[in-house]
Amino acid sequence: MTARALVLLGAAAACSKAAAPVPAIVVAHDASVAEVAVPRSPIPAESTQLVTTVVNGPAATTGVLHAWHRVKGTVVWKDDGGWPVVVGRGVAWGRGLHGEGAPAGREGPVKREGDGTSPAGAFELRGAYGYAATAPAGTALAYSALDARTECVDDPRSHHYTQILERPAAGADWTSAEAMRRPDALYTWVIDIAHNPDAVRGAGSCIFFHVWRDEHSATVGCTAMPEPRVRSLLAMLAPAARPVYVLLPRADYSALQAAWGLPPLGASETVTP
C-alpha cells in the first residue's frame, strides 16, 4: 500500500467541517434579558446511519453500542442491534461534529493526547483498515490493508499529526507513532472515528473501532468489541448514509437526547443477543 493511498483515506481523526455555531433563545424577565444557549443537533439531516455508545459515567470503561438507521427525511431511528463494548480509561469531551469540548449546558474534562480517554461527542465515520488484503464481504467504506510500515502519527509536533501513512525510509518528522500492523488481533479490522478533525496539536489522535482483548480490558481511547461485531458493523456502514458516531455518558445522553434527535436512552442500553 502506498503512502498516497493511505493519505487519501485521511487522518485517523479527520473531517471537513466542525459543528455550526450554537443558536440562542432570548428570554425576557422583569425587564432583564438573558441569552440561553440551546444545543443544536450535530447529526446532519441527511445522515441515515447512526452508531451510539452509552457509558455509565465519565470514569466508565465499558458501555453498550447500538447501530441505527432511518429513512431519509424522517427523524425516527430504527434499531439494528446492540452489544457490549469497552472504551478508554474513562471518557472526555472531544472535537467533532458537536464542536470543541462540552456542548452548551454540559461540562466535563476535555480529551488530550495521551490521556487514555475515549472522546465523547459526535463524530463522522470514514475509512476502514485491516490485516487482510481485502475487506470483509459487504464492506462499503473505503478499505486499505495495513502493513509493517503503516503508522498513525500521535506526535503533536509532526506536520503529519493524526495521519495514517507509511513511515518513509528516511526523514520522518515524528518521534512517536502507533504501529497499525500489530502482533496481536486488535487491528484485524479498524474503522476510523473522525475525532479532532482539524488535527489540533495535542487534542488527541488515532481513535478507532477495533477488536477488543476481552470484555474487561479498557482501550487507550478507542471503542473495542469482539471481532465478529466489528465485521458486522463494517457490513452495515455506507459512506452515502453519512454515518455518525455518538459516545456519551448516560447523564449527558439523557440531557442531549431531544436536542440531538437521539434514540431513546433505554433502547440505547439494551444488548441484542
RAUR-V817493 format. One record per residue. N is the residue number from 1. RES is the residue in one letter. BURIAL is b if it has 24 or more other ideal C-beta (glycine too) atoms within 12 Angstrom, else e. Layout:
<<N	RES	BURIAL> <N	RES	BURIAL>>
This chain:
<<1	M	b> <2	T	e> <3	A	e> <4	R	e> <5	A	e> <6	L	b> <7	V	e> <8	L	e> <9	L	b> <10	G	b> <11	A	b> <12	A	b> <13	A	b> <14	A	b> <15	C	b> <16	S	e> <17	K	e> <18	A	b> <19	A	b> <20	A	e> <21	P	e> <22	V	b> <23	P	e> <24	A	e> <25	I	e> <26	V	e> <27	V	e> <28	A	e> <29	H	e> <30	D	e> <31	A	e> <32	S	e> <33	V	e> <34	A	e> <35	E	e> <36	V	e> <37	A	e> <38	V	e> <39	P	b> <40	R	b> <41	S	b> <42	P	b> <43	I	b> <44	P	b> <45	A	e> <46	E	e> <47	S	b> <48	T	b> <49	Q	b> <50	L	b> <51	V	b> <52	T	b> <53	T	b> <54	V	b> <55	V	b> <56	N	e> <57	G	e> <58	P	b> <59	A	e> <60	A	b> <61	T	b> <62	T	b> <63	G	b> <64	V	b> <65	L	b> <66	H	b> <67	A	b> <68	W	b> <69	H	b> <70	R	b> <71	V	e> <72	K	e> <73	G	e> <74	T	e> <75	V	e> <76	V	e> <77	W	b> <78	K	e> <79	D	b> <80	D	b> <81	G	b> <82	G	b> <83	W	b> <84	P	b> <85	V	b> <86	V	b> <87	V	b> <88	G	b> <89	R	b> <90	G	b> <91	V	b> <92	A	b> <93	W	b> <94	G	b> <95	R	b> <96	G	b> <97	L	b> <98	H	b> <99	G	b> <100	E	b> <101	G	b> <102	A	b> <103	P	b> <104	A	b> <105	G	e> <106	R	b> <107	E	e> <108	G	b> <109	P	b> <110	V	b> <111	K	b> <112	R	b> <113	E	b> <114	G	e> <115	D	b> <116	G	b> <117	T	b> <118	S	b> <119	P	b> <120	A	b> <121	G	b> <122	A	b> <123	F	b> <124	E	b> <125	L	b> <126	R	b> <127	G	b> <128	A	b> <129	Y	b> <130	G	b> <131	Y	b> <132	A	b> <133	A	e> <134	T	e> <135	A	b> <136	P	b> <137	A	e> <138	G	e> <139	T	b> <140	A	b> <141	L	b> <142	A	b> <143	Y	b> <144	S	b> <145	A	b> <146	L	b> <147	D	b> <148	A	e> <149	R	e> <150	T	b> <151	E	b> <152	C	b> <153	V	b> <154	D	b> <155	D	b> <156	P	b> <157	R	e> <158	S	b> <159	H	e> <160	H	b> <161	Y	b> <162	T	b> <163	Q	b> <164	I	b> <165	L	b> <166	E	b> <167	R	b> <168	P	e> <169	A	e> <170	A	e> <171	G	e> <172	A	e> <173	D	e> <174	W	b> <175	T	e> <176	S	e> <177	A	b> <178	E	b> <179	A	e> <180	M	b> <181	R	b> <182	R	b> <183	P	e> <184	D	e> <185	A	e> <186	L	b> <187	Y	b> <188	T	b> <189	W	b> <190	V	b> <191	I	b> <192	D	b> <193	I	b> <194	A	b> <195	H	b> <196	N	b> <197	P	b> <198	D	b> <199	A	b> <200	V	b> <201	R	e> <202	G	e> <203	A	b> <204	G	b> <205	S	b> <206	C	b> <207	I	b> <208	F	b> <209	F	b> <210	H	b> <211	V	b> <212	W	b> <213	R	e> <214	D	e> <215	E	e> <216	H	e> <217	S	e> <218	A	b> <219	T	b> <220	V	b> <221	G	b> <222	C	b> <223	T	b> <224	A	b> <225	M	b> <226	P	b> <227	E	b> <228	P	e> <229	R	b> <230	V	b> <231	R	b> <232	S	b> <233	L	b> <234	L	b> <235	A	b> <236	M	b> <237	L	b> <238	A	e> <239	P	e> <240	A	e> <241	A	b> <242	R	b> <243	P	b> <244	V	b> <245	Y	b> <246	V	b> <247	L	b> <248	L	b> <249	P	b> <250	R	b> <251	A	e> <252	D	b> <253	Y	b> <254	S	e> <255	A	e> <256	L	b> <257	Q	b> <258	A	e> <259	A	b> <260	W	b> <261	G	b> <262	L	b> <263	P	b> <264	P	e> <265	L	b> <266	G	e> <267	A	b> <268	S	b> <269	E	b> <270	T	e> <271	V	e> <272	T	e> <273	P	e>>
